[in-house]
Structures are given as C-alpha cells and as structure tokens.
C-alpha cells in the first residue's frame, strides 16, 4: 500500500487523466487536419479538454457540504451546456463531437481512477 492522503491520490488521478486527454487532443487535431477536417478535430479536442475540468471540479466540490448527487448534477449540466456552446462555435453539425470528447474524457478519468485504485 502506498502512503498518502486521498486528496493526493485524487490529484494524481486528475492530472493523469488531464495529461492523457491533452495528448489525445493534440493527436486528434493532427489526425483530423491530415484528413482535411480540422474543425472536426478541433471540436473533438475541445470536448476532451473541457472534460478534464470535470475531475478537477469534482475534487474541489467534494469538500463542500452539499450532497454528491447535487454536485455531480451541477457539473454534468454545466459541462454539457459549455460543450454545446463550444460546439456551436465549431458549427451546429459538430456539437456531437464536443460532447463525444467530453465522454472520452470521462472514460480517461475512470481509467485513471481504476489505475490509482489498483496501485493502492
């Protein structure tokens, strides 16, 4: 077992997921630019990067005296609305790519959480 507080593990988990999403965002922009769809790549990358905020927000909100369900709902609604607004900037037909990027970011966060749990 590793020593450390849960906050340190959560911070490491969030950083790991953010790094993975950042690397994926760069790769997506390059790949989509190569195939001639830079706006689609930008939309997906924006969703990936926006999704990294969820872990950081969860880590911060957990210390507040509000139910986890309420803070989760607040985060999901806020990030979804931001995703839609950002998607509109890329064009109505690309909103789904931003939301897809948000979903992939959540998978990265879940993967990082599993990794941290296994490391303990």
C-alpha angles and dihedrals in degrees: 000000000000122000120234143093123281088246091061091050091047091050092051090047092051092047092049092051091045091051091049091049092047092052091046091049092054091047092049093051091049094045095047091045090054091054091047100256105107094152092053089050091048091051093051091045091050090054091049092051093043089051091059088069090066095069093046091047092048091051091052098042094050090076093056119094095245126109115269090234091058094047091046092051091048092051094046094048093044095048092045092052091047089048091053092048092049089045090055089056088058092045134279093268092058100053090098090059092058090049090047089053089052089053093050089050089055090052089052090051091049090048091051090049091052090048091052092047091052092047091058 
